Amino acid sequence: MAVFVALGAFLMTLAGGWVAQRITDRRHLVLGLAGGLMLGVVGLDLLPEAIEAAGEPVFGVPAALLLFVGGFLVAHLVERLLAVRQVAHGAAGRQSERVPQVGLTAAAAMVGHSLMDGVALGAAFQVSGSMGVAVALAVISHDFADGFNTYTLTSLYGNARRKALLMLFAAAVAPVVGAATTLLFTLPEELLGGYLGFFGGALLYLAAAEILPEAHHTHPARSTLLCTIGGVGFIWLVVGIAE
């Protein structure tokens, strides 16, 4: 049953990527929406689940929040290291505005997140049918945002359309693979919670430091801000329905 439901997530991920690549003349709106979706996923979906699942606090701080901060710092460090490398190997006096490797790394993280979506879906169905349905609703709904963000992140950093489509397809297949693996084993809850916290920190860094500033760089319009708020609202709606 979980694998069958994951096929719905596969289609929704592809649909999200299709929408992202079609709206080329409203790039600032796409980025504003992507930033809102990412912020909503982190604050309203990933972190609450991570804090609940990640186990005992470490020196007075929930383990998920420590990993969240770690994910943020690692994303910042990776981007800085790649940017320095890009400058060192670039032509004298020229600096690329976007480092393609950062986009691919971020998209790979989205693929990993989608894989864990599938694992969580399969685990929920192992617990009970009602829990499986609730998780399925959340996964299928927000995988649209995952597909949207995967394509946007890959292409934003200057990667070719072919690479963006490849990462999108990988993100679409990932929940199916994740759900299938639960037929063989069960992932420990603490490990799943820790991963969600770490990934949430990395995703928040990309949204706050890259996606949203880029969205408002050339089009500081009210419509862009409304798209960001709308993205957060959409994730809030999805989480509320799932509950």
Short mmCIF file of the C-alpha atoms (twelve columns), coordinates in Angstrom:
data_MODEL
# 
_entry.id   MODEL 
# 
loop_
_atom_site.group_PDB 
_atom_site.id 
_atom_site.type_symbol 
_atom_site.label_atom_id 
_atom_site.label_alt_id 
_atom_site.label_comp_id 
_atom_site.label_asym_id 
_atom_site.label_seq_id 
_atom_site.Cartn_x 
_atom_site.Cartn_y 
_atom_site.Cartn_z 
_atom_site.pdbx_PDB_model_num 
ATOM 1   C CA . MET A 1   0.000  0.000  0.000   1 
ATOM 2   C CA . ALA A 2   2.796  2.442  0.918   1 
ATOM 3   C CA . VAL A 3   4.561  1.917  -2.417  1 
ATOM 4   C CA . PHE A 4   1.299  2.519  -4.295  1 
ATOM 5   C CA . VAL A 5   0.712  5.771  -2.400  1 
ATOM 6   C CA . ALA A 6   4.321  6.798  -3.080  1 
ATOM 7   C CA . LEU A 7   3.505  6.726  -6.799  1 
ATOM 8   C CA . GLY A 8   1.176  9.652  -6.107  1 
ATOM 9   C CA . ALA A 9   4.124  11.498 -4.545  1 
ATOM 10  C CA . PHE A 10  6.126  10.688 -7.699  1 
ATOM 11  C CA . LEU A 11  3.524  12.405 -9.882  1 
ATOM 12  C CA . MET A 12  3.156  15.403 -7.554  1 
ATOM 13  C CA . THR A 13  6.926  15.964 -7.509  1 
ATOM 14  C CA . LEU A 14  7.037  16.000 -11.296 1 
ATOM 15  C CA . ALA A 15  4.074  18.385 -11.354 1 
ATOM 16  C CA . GLY A 16  5.888  20.786 -9.019  1 
ATOM 17  C CA . GLY A 17  8.984  20.769 -11.235 1 
ATOM 18  C CA . TRP A 18  6.875  21.300 -14.350 1 
ATOM 19  C CA . VAL A 19  5.273  24.384 -12.828 1 
ATOM 20  C CA . ALA A 20  8.680  25.763 -11.778 1 
ATOM 21  C CA . GLN A 21  10.132 25.504 -15.277 1 
ATOM 22  C CA . ARG A 22  7.069  26.880 -17.065 1 
ATOM 23  C CA . ILE A 23  6.922  30.196 -15.199 1 
ATOM 24  C CA . THR A 24  10.118 31.634 -16.696 1 
ATOM 25  C CA . ASP A 25  8.847  35.199 -17.189 1 
ATOM 26  C CA . ARG A 26  7.867  35.522 -13.528 1 
ATOM 27  C CA . ARG A 27  11.103 34.283 -11.999 1 
ATOM 28  C CA . HIS A 28  10.896 36.567 -8.987  1 
ATOM 29  C CA . LEU A 29  7.453  35.190 -8.163  1 
ATOM 30  C CA . VAL A 30  8.715  31.616 -8.533  1 
ATOM 31  C CA . LEU A 31  11.614 32.299 -6.181  1 
ATOM 32  C CA . GLY A 32  9.383  34.109 -3.703  1 
ATOM 33  C CA . LEU A 33  6.995  31.163 -3.656  1 
ATOM 34  C CA . ALA A 34  9.866  28.678 -3.373  1 
ATOM 35  C CA . GLY A 35  11.277 30.569 -0.395  1 
ATOM 36  C CA . GLY A 36  7.882  30.537 1.309   1 
ATOM 37  C CA . LEU A 37  7.410  26.835 0.665   1 
ATOM 38  C CA . MET A 38  10.861 26.061 2.054   1 
ATOM 39  C CA . LEU A 39  10.279 28.219 5.145   1 
ATOM 40  C CA . GLY A 40  6.909  26.562 5.720   1 
ATOM 41  C CA . VAL A 41  8.284  23.046 5.320   1 
ATOM 42  C CA . VAL A 42  11.081 23.739 7.816   1 
ATOM 43  C CA . GLY A 43  9.151  25.607 10.489  1 
ATOM 44  C CA . LEU A 44  5.777  23.895 10.309  1 
ATOM 45  C CA . ASP A 45  6.614  20.343 9.211   1 
ATOM 46  C CA . LEU A 46  10.238 19.259 9.603   1 
ATOM 47  C CA . LEU A 47  11.158 20.813 12.948  1 
ATOM 48  C CA . PRO A 48  8.071  19.709 14.913  1 
ATOM 49  C CA . GLU A 49  8.492  16.143 13.662  1 
ATOM 50  C CA . ALA A 50  12.237 16.198 14.320  1 
ATOM 51  C CA . ILE A 51  11.918 17.500 17.888  1 
ATOM 52  C CA . GLU A 52  9.340  14.851 18.684  1 
ATOM 53  C CA . ALA A 53  11.332 11.985 17.208  1 
ATOM 54  C CA . ALA A 54  14.994 12.820 17.824  1 
ATOM 55  C CA . GLY A 55  15.227 11.534 21.382  1 
ATOM 56  C CA . GLU A 56  16.592 13.007 24.609  1 
ATOM 57  C CA . PRO A 57  18.038 16.551 24.913  1 
ATOM 58  C CA . VAL A 58  21.804 17.010 24.778  1 
ATOM 59  C CA . PHE A 59  23.103 19.305 27.514  1 
ATOM 60  C CA . GLY A 60  19.697 20.912 27.909  1 
ATOM 61  C CA . VAL A 61  18.970 21.395 24.196  1 
ATOM 62  C CA . PRO A 62  16.780 19.096 22.048  1 
ATOM 63  C CA . ALA A 63  18.997 16.977 19.811  1 
ATOM 64  C CA . ALA A 64  16.963 17.956 16.755  1 
ATOM 65  C CA . LEU A 65  17.643 21.658 17.343  1 
ATOM 66  C CA . LEU A 66  21.370 21.050 17.716  1 
ATOM 67  C CA . LEU A 67  21.370 19.210 14.404  1 
ATOM 68  C CA . PHE A 68  19.217 21.975 12.922  1 
ATOM 69  C CA . VAL A 69  21.871 24.563 13.792  1 
ATOM 70  C CA . GLY A 70  24.531 22.170 12.521  1 
ATOM 71  C CA . GLY A 71  22.736 21.796 9.201   1 
ATOM 72  C CA . PHE A 72  22.510 25.579 8.837   1 
ATOM 73  C CA . LEU A 73  26.227 25.998 9.544   1 
ATOM 74  C CA . VAL A 74  27.259 23.137 7.253   1 
ATOM 75  C CA . ALA A 75  25.205 24.613 4.384   1 
ATOM 76  C CA . HIS A 76  26.873 27.990 4.967   1 
ATOM 77  C CA . LEU A 77  30.336 26.419 5.132   1 
ATOM 78  C CA . VAL A 78  29.815 24.361 1.978   1 
ATOM 79  C CA . GLU A 79  28.619 27.390 0.029   1 
ATOM 80  C CA . ARG A 80  31.550 29.522 1.192   1 
ATOM 81  C CA . LEU A 81  34.104 26.819 0.355   1 
ATOM 82  C CA . LEU A 82  32.617 26.272 -3.098  1 
ATOM 83  C CA . ALA A 83  32.480 30.015 -3.724  1 
ATOM 84  C CA . VAL A 84  36.150 30.435 -2.776  1 
ATOM 85  C CA . ARG A 85  37.098 27.545 -5.031  1 
ATOM 86  C CA . GLN A 86  35.115 29.066 -7.880  1 
ATOM 87  C CA . VAL A 87  36.941 32.387 -7.504  1 
ATOM 88  C CA . ALA A 88  40.335 30.694 -7.295  1 
ATOM 89  C CA . HIS A 89  39.784 28.833 -10.570 1 
ATOM 90  C CA . GLY A 90  37.950 31.619 -12.385 1 
ATOM 91  C CA . ALA A 91  39.354 34.177 -14.773 1 
ATOM 92  C CA . ALA A 92  41.222 37.088 -13.224 1 
ATOM 93  C CA . GLY A 93  38.904 39.839 -12.082 1 
ATOM 94  C CA . ARG A 94  35.761 37.817 -12.751 1 
ATOM 95  C CA . GLN A 95  33.538 36.062 -10.218 1 
ATOM 96  C CA . SER A 96  30.547 33.890 -10.957 1 
ATOM 97  C CA . GLU A 97  27.423 35.054 -9.134  1 
ATOM 98  C CA . ARG A 98  26.191 31.515 -8.643  1 
ATOM 99  C CA . VAL A 99  28.125 28.340 -7.980  1 
ATOM 100 C CA . PRO A 100 26.507 25.385 -9.817  1 
ATOM 101 C CA . GLN A 101 27.777 22.871 -7.256  1 
ATOM 102 C CA . VAL A 102 25.778 24.593 -4.527  1 
ATOM 103 C CA . GLY A 103 22.587 24.101 -6.512  1 
ATOM 104 C CA . LEU A 104 23.379 20.440 -7.124  1 
ATOM 105 C CA . THR A 105 24.215 19.903 -3.449  1 
ATOM 106 C CA . ALA A 106 20.954 21.531 -2.380  1 
ATOM 107 C CA . ALA A 107 18.991 19.485 -4.909  1 
ATOM 108 C CA . ALA A 108 20.704 16.312 -3.695  1 
ATOM 109 C CA . ALA A 109 19.561 17.198 -0.181  1 
ATOM 110 C CA . MET A 110 16.011 17.535 -1.512  1 
ATOM 111 C CA . VAL A 111 16.346 14.067 -3.067  1 
ATOM 112 C CA . GLY A 112 17.489 12.720 0.290   1 
ATOM 113 C CA . HIS A 113 14.525 14.392 1.954   1 
ATOM 114 C CA . SER A 114 12.148 12.835 -0.570  1 
ATOM 115 C CA . LEU A 115 13.727 9.444  0.090   1 
ATOM 116 C CA . MET A 116 13.046 9.884  3.805   1 
ATOM 117 C CA . ASP A 117 9.470  10.916 2.962   1 
ATOM 118 C CA . GLY A 118 9.018  7.493  1.427   1 
ATOM 119 C CA . VAL A 119 10.583 5.789  4.441   1 
ATOM 120 C CA . ALA A 120 8.302  7.744  6.783   1 
ATOM 121 C CA . LEU A 121 5.318  6.811  4.637   1 
ATOM 122 C CA . GLY A 122 6.143  3.110  4.778   1 
ATOM 123 C CA . ALA A 123 6.806  3.257  8.527   1 
ATOM 124 C CA . ALA A 124 3.452  4.974  9.128   1 
ATOM 125 C CA . PHE A 125 1.584  2.210  7.328   1 
ATOM 126 C CA . GLN A 126 3.445  -0.319 9.471   1 
ATOM 127 C CA . VAL A 127 1.977  1.349  12.570  1 
ATOM 128 C CA . SER A 128 -1.635 1.625  11.375  1 
ATOM 129 C CA . GLY A 129 -3.746 2.323  8.331   1 
ATOM 130 C CA . SER A 130 -5.084 5.629  9.692   1 
ATOM 131 C CA . MET A 131 -1.607 6.935  10.439  1 
ATOM 132 C CA . GLY A 132 -0.495 5.846  6.991   1 
ATOM 133 C CA . VAL A 133 -3.320 7.806  5.354   1 
ATOM 134 C CA . ALA A 134 -2.480 10.941 7.368   1 
ATOM 135 C CA . VAL A 135 1.207  10.774 6.462   1 
ATOM 136 C CA . ALA A 136 0.339  9.972  2.839   1 
ATOM 137 C CA . LEU A 137 -1.739 13.151 2.590   1 
ATOM 138 C CA . ALA A 138 1.108  15.257 3.934   1 
ATOM 139 C CA . VAL A 139 3.755  13.577 1.763   1 
ATOM 140 C CA . ILE A 140 1.789  13.758 -1.485  1 
ATOM 141 C CA . SER A 141 0.808  17.379 -0.888  1 
ATOM 142 C CA . HIS A 142 4.202  18.746 0.042   1 
ATOM 143 C CA . ASP A 143 6.061  16.709 -2.586  1 
ATOM 144 C CA . PHE A 144 4.666  19.245 -5.045  1 
ATOM 145 C CA . ALA A 145 6.733  21.803 -3.138  1 
ATOM 146 C CA . ASP A 146 9.727  19.433 -3.172  1 
ATOM 147 C CA . GLY A 147 9.597  19.130 -6.958  1 
ATOM 148 C CA . PHE A 148 9.140  22.873 -7.318  1 
ATOM 149 C CA . ASN A 149 12.101 23.601 -5.039  1 
ATOM 150 C CA . THR A 150 14.367 20.906 -6.521  1 
ATOM 151 C CA . TYR A 151 14.065 22.309 -10.048 1 
ATOM 152 C CA . THR A 152 14.297 25.915 -8.829  1 
ATOM 153 C CA . LEU A 153 17.401 25.327 -6.698  1 
ATOM 154 C CA . THR A 154 19.246 23.440 -9.446  1 
ATOM 155 C CA . SER A 155 18.528 25.967 -12.184 1 
ATOM 156 C CA . LEU A 156 18.971 29.037 -9.948  1 
ATOM 157 C CA . TYR A 157 22.679 28.310 -9.565  1 
ATOM 158 C CA . GLY A 158 23.334 28.162 -13.284 1 
ATOM 159 C CA . ASN A 159 23.037 24.431 -13.935 1 
ATOM 160 C CA . ALA A 160 21.826 23.275 -17.330 1 
ATOM 161 C CA . ARG A 161 18.164 22.405 -17.797 1 
ATOM 162 C CA . ARG A 162 19.142 18.763 -18.363 1 
ATOM 163 C CA . LYS A 163 20.715 18.566 -14.894 1 
ATOM 164 C CA . ALA A 164 17.708 20.272 -13.318 1 
ATOM 165 C CA . LEU A 165 15.377 17.738 -14.938 1 
ATOM 166 C CA . LEU A 166 17.633 14.859 -13.848 1 
ATOM 167 C CA . MET A 167 17.548 16.029 -10.227 1 
ATOM 168 C CA . LEU A 168 13.790 16.512 -10.475 1 
ATOM 169 C CA . PHE A 169 13.333 12.943 -11.700 1 
ATOM 170 C CA . ALA A 170 15.586 11.648 -8.898  1 
ATOM 171 C CA . ALA A 171 13.466 13.527 -6.347  1 
ATOM 172 C CA . ALA A 172 10.311 12.039 -7.855  1 
ATOM 173 C CA . VAL A 173 11.618 8.460  -7.745  1 
ATOM 174 C CA . ALA A 174 13.067 8.811  -4.241  1 
ATOM 175 C CA . PRO A 175 9.816  8.429  -2.209  1 
ATOM 176 C CA . VAL A 176 8.938  5.275  -4.135  1 
ATOM 177 C CA . VAL A 177 12.358 3.806  -3.337  1 
ATOM 178 C CA . GLY A 178 12.071 4.909  0.292   1 
ATOM 179 C CA . ALA A 179 8.656  3.319  0.715   1 
ATOM 180 C CA . ALA A 180 9.897  0.099  -0.879  1 
ATOM 181 C CA . THR A 181 12.804 -0.157 1.567   1 
ATOM 182 C CA . THR A 182 10.396 -0.330 4.514   1 
ATOM 183 C CA . LEU A 183 9.359  -3.737 3.252   1 
ATOM 184 C CA . LEU A 184 12.838 -4.883 4.324   1 
ATOM 185 C CA . PHE A 185 13.571 -2.921 7.546   1 
ATOM 186 C CA . THR A 186 12.321 -0.223 9.913   1 
ATOM 187 C CA . LEU A 187 14.282 3.007  10.406  1 
ATOM 188 C CA . PRO A 188 14.878 3.945  14.076  1 
ATOM 189 C CA . GLU A 189 12.783 6.936  15.086  1 
ATOM 190 C CA . GLU A 190 15.748 8.803  16.617  1 
ATOM 191 C CA . LEU A 191 17.743 8.567  13.381  1 
ATOM 192 C CA . LEU A 192 14.818 9.864  11.338  1 
ATOM 193 C CA . GLY A 193 14.314 12.781 13.738  1 
ATOM 194 C CA . GLY A 194 17.989 13.712 13.642  1 
ATOM 195 C CA . TYR A 195 18.030 13.711 9.860   1 
ATOM 196 C CA . LEU A 196 14.945 15.922 9.670   1 
ATOM 197 C CA . GLY A 197 16.515 18.440 12.045  1 
ATOM 198 C CA . PHE A 198 19.795 18.604 10.122  1 
ATOM 199 C CA . PHE A 199 18.082 18.877 6.754   1 
ATOM 200 C CA . GLY A 200 15.770 21.584 8.087   1 
ATOM 201 C CA . GLY A 201 18.749 23.747 9.056   1 
ATOM 202 C CA . ALA A 202 20.327 23.417 5.613   1 
ATOM 203 C CA . LEU A 203 17.024 24.175 3.903   1 
ATOM 204 C CA . LEU A 204 16.423 27.268 6.021   1 
ATOM 205 C CA . TYR A 205 19.865 28.604 5.130   1 
ATOM 206 C CA . LEU A 206 19.134 28.265 1.421   1 
ATOM 207 C CA . ALA A 207 15.760 29.957 1.790   1 
ATOM 208 C CA . ALA A 208 16.949 32.860 3.941   1 
ATOM 209 C CA . ALA A 209 20.406 33.483 2.501   1 
ATOM 210 C CA . GLU A 210 19.901 32.642 -1.168  1 
ATOM 211 C CA . ILE A 211 16.380 32.168 -2.476  1 
ATOM 212 C CA . LEU A 212 14.555 35.110 -0.858  1 
ATOM 213 C CA . PRO A 213 17.326 37.708 -1.397  1 
ATOM 214 C CA . GLU A 214 17.492 36.672 -5.065  1 
ATOM 215 C CA . ALA A 215 13.719 36.958 -5.373  1 
ATOM 216 C CA . HIS A 216 13.767 40.576 -4.168  1 
ATOM 217 C CA . HIS A 217 17.035 41.608 -5.808  1 
ATOM 218 C CA . THR A 218 15.633 42.851 -9.111  1 
ATOM 219 C CA . HIS A 219 11.896 42.769 -8.325  1 
ATOM 220 C CA . PRO A 220 11.284 44.096 -4.798  1 
ATOM 221 C CA . ALA A 221 7.565  43.932 -5.485  1 
ATOM 222 C CA . ARG A 222 4.639  43.372 -3.144  1 
ATOM 223 C CA . SER A 223 3.557  40.449 -5.294  1 
ATOM 224 C CA . THR A 224 6.818  38.634 -4.514  1 
ATOM 225 C CA . LEU A 225 6.224  39.037 -0.786  1 
ATOM 226 C CA . LEU A 226 2.659  37.798 -1.197  1 
ATOM 227 C CA . CYS A 227 3.959  34.695 -2.997  1 
ATOM 228 C CA . THR A 228 6.299  34.003 -0.071  1 
ATOM 229 C CA . ILE A 229 3.470  34.365 2.439   1 
ATOM 230 C CA . GLY A 230 1.273  32.211 0.211   1 
ATOM 231 C CA . GLY A 231 3.928  29.473 0.160   1 
ATOM 232 C CA . VAL A 232 4.057  29.402 3.956   1 
ATOM 233 C CA . GLY A 233 0.261  29.403 4.104   1 
ATOM 234 C CA . PHE A 234 0.046  26.467 1.706   1 
ATOM 235 C CA . ILE A 235 2.342  24.334 3.863   1 
ATOM 236 C CA . TRP A 236 0.371  25.350 6.960   1 
ATOM 237 C CA . LEU A 237 -2.805 24.175 5.233   1 
ATOM 238 C CA . VAL A 238 -1.197 20.871 4.274   1 
ATOM 239 C CA . VAL A 239 0.057  20.265 7.819   1 
ATOM 240 C CA . GLY A 240 -3.337 21.186 9.287   1 
ATOM 241 C CA . ILE A 241 -5.192 18.816 6.968   1 
ATOM 242 C CA . ALA A 242 -2.757 16.005 7.757   1 
ATOM 243 C CA . GLU A 243 -3.333 16.469 11.488  1 
# 
